[in-house]
């Protein structure tokens, strides 16, 4: 795991139907996926392409891959809520505070970024 974060961007809000997505960044080389995901591509809040992977059986969002965003090459973003056991997940930051909804506010005790963190 690289990090776990709450993302409040408009794209994550739309894809989850909530105020944020809790995502775990994992190097692609460390990840093994069982089964097949179906992908849908959109243009994310920052203009990069986001390939969203869904379970082909139930439609649950499982993973996202950001294409064209510097520093995120080779990183997969796992939706924490898709894990059978997420007890080990510790959220380290919040991103996209600039688009957070008042009804799902950013946790101010976490390091927080207005947009994507800069490398």
N, C-alpha and C positions, 0 to 999 in steps of 0.2 A: 504494500500500500504506500502510495506517495502522500496522500492526505485525504481527509474527509471534510466536506463542507456543505453548507446550506447555500444553494444558488437561488437568488430571488429574481433572476432575469425574466423578462416577459415570456420567452420561449419555454422555460422550465415551468412557469405558472400555467401556461396553456397545456403543456404536455402532461402535467400531473392533475390539473383541475384544482390546484390548491395555490397557496401563496409562495411555495418554494419546492425545490427538489433537494433532497439530501443525497449527495453523490459521493462515491468513493473513487478516487483516482488511482488506477492500477496500471503499471507498465504492461503493455500487451504481451511482452515476453514472459510475464509471470502468471498469465491468466489462461485457464483451460475452461472452455465452455462445452457443456454436454447438451446435445440436442441442437436444434436449428432455430435461429432467430429470423424473423421477418423484419426488413428494414424499410423505413420511411425517411426521406430526406427533406429538410427544411432549411431556410436561411435563418440563422439565429439572431439574437438581439444585436450582436456586434458585427454582423455581416458575414460571418463564417458559415460554412455548410455544416449542419448537424445531422448525422445519420443516427436515427433512433432505432434501437433494436427491441422488438417485442416478442414475447413467447408466442410461437405459432399455434399453440393449443388454446390458451386462455386470453391472449391479448395484453397481458400485463407488461408494462414497460420494464425492461431489464437493464439496458445499457445504451449509452450514447457514445459516439465518436465524433470529435470535432475535427473538421478538415480545413486547413488553411489558417489556423491560428498558431502563430509562432510560440514555441515552447510546449505545445501539447501534442507534438508528433509522437506516435507510439504509445499514447495513453488512452486507456478505455475508462469511461465513466460509468460505474455500476450504480444503479439505483438502490440505495440502502434498504428500502422497503421491500425489495424483491428477494432479499436473502432469507433463507430458512432460519438462520441464527445470526442476528446482528448484534448480539451482546458485546462483542469485541470492538464495535465501532465507536470511535471518539471523534466528534466533530471539532475541527481545529480552526475554522474560519467561516465567515459569511461573505459572499460576493454578490455584486449587483444590488447594493443597498439603495442605489439611486432609483430602482423600480420596485422596491419592497412595498407591499400593501400595508396600510395601517392596521388591518385586522390580522396580519401575520408578520409582526414587526421583527426586525433583526435583533438577535441577542447581542446586546452591546458589550457583554463580557468577553466576547470572542473578537479576535482580530477581524476587522471589517474593511471591505474594499468597496468603493463606489461602483466600480465596474469589474472587469477581469483583472486579477493582479498582474502587474508588469514583471517580466523576468529580468 
